[in-house]
Amino acid sequence: MRILFISSTRVGDAILSTGLLDHLIGENPGASVTIACGPAAAPLFEAVPGLERIIVLDKMVLSLHWLMLWALCGRHVWDILVDLRNSAMFFLLPARKRHKLTRSRQPEHRVTQLARTLGLADNPPPPRLWLADKHVDEARRLIPDGPPVLAVGPTANWPAKTWRLEYFVELIERLTLPDGILPEGRVAVFARDDQRPMALRLIDAIPEEKRVDLMGRVDLLIAFACLARSAFFVGNDSGLMHLAAAGVPTLGLFGPSPETHYAPWGPLCAVARASVPYDEIFPADFDHRDSGTLMDSLSVGAAEEAARNLWRLARDQAA
């Protein structure tokens, strides 16, 4: 049994697709799995059970990356082909069973939309990530046993989706006070290496004895293993937020992006969004390259209340 799974370029969408992959692996034990995805998302799949190969689709001129995929995969007859990119490969690659992304006419979450590919929209499989021992061991080294950890994601792929750093600083202080959800907790800050300059002021504001600086220092699966050692995550709408939601109570902060489609997915996930509605906050002439934050109508108090409510839910479910 051979499965070809063509997933996303973007990290967040790739994470949200992993529930489908988990379903396929569970339905076809012992199958050999080949995954094709963008370079940023590729590390997510390193520890997938039955992994035969990861094919990195690095975008080329004239869409030659698809020709490369055909050249690499066209000599096989795939038992199951899943194409979440709706590419020409859906028609050109030989397969006994083939599935492509379909869309509902009604607004729906991305996880539900992806689940529709396999006819699972009524009971979408949740995102699932796999770890090797090396990821778990490294996470244990980076976050040793000790006080609980508040994980924070202060960046996003465009500035309009980023809450101001001074708001994060105040929220962290409130959540780690003696009457907060994580009294005297440590604070782990996550971001890509190229995003580090955006968040340095936040790092500097966290007392050194509480600070766990992971910005640019871990790959995606080690980041996931570190998140799994954390007690709670709060951060902007981003791939990191979806990574956290697969393993820890997660509060996503939203403004100029629709939580209807991209809220963190899971039973212990919630959203705190800007008080200005999405339809109003997102300007018709929006350009992500030069827009500053559009998150100012999300107050620290509203984010704190949402965090406390989610923490109570998590504690109730654990009891």
GIMOZI-V178867 format. One record per helix or strand of 2 or more residues. SS is the DSSP state (alpha for helix, beta for strand). FROM is the first residue (numbers start at 1). TO is the last residue. If there is no record, write none. Layout:
# GIMOZI-V178867
((SS & FROM & TO) (SS & FROM & TO))
This chain:
# GIMOZI-V178867
((beta & 2 & 6) (alpha & 11 & 27) (beta & 32 & 37) (alpha & 39 & 45) (beta & 51 & 56) (alpha & 61 & 73) (beta & 78 & 83) (alpha & 89 & 92) (beta & 95 & 100) (alpha & 110 & 118) (alpha & 121 & 123) (alpha & 133 & 142) (beta & 149 & 153) (alpha & 159 & 161) (alpha & 165 & 176) (beta & 186 & 189) (alpha & 193 & 205) (beta & 211 & 213) (alpha & 220 & 228) (beta & 232 & 236) (alpha & 239 & 245) (beta & 250 & 254) (alpha & 259 & 262) (beta & 269 & 273) (alpha & 278 & 281) (alpha & 300 & 318))
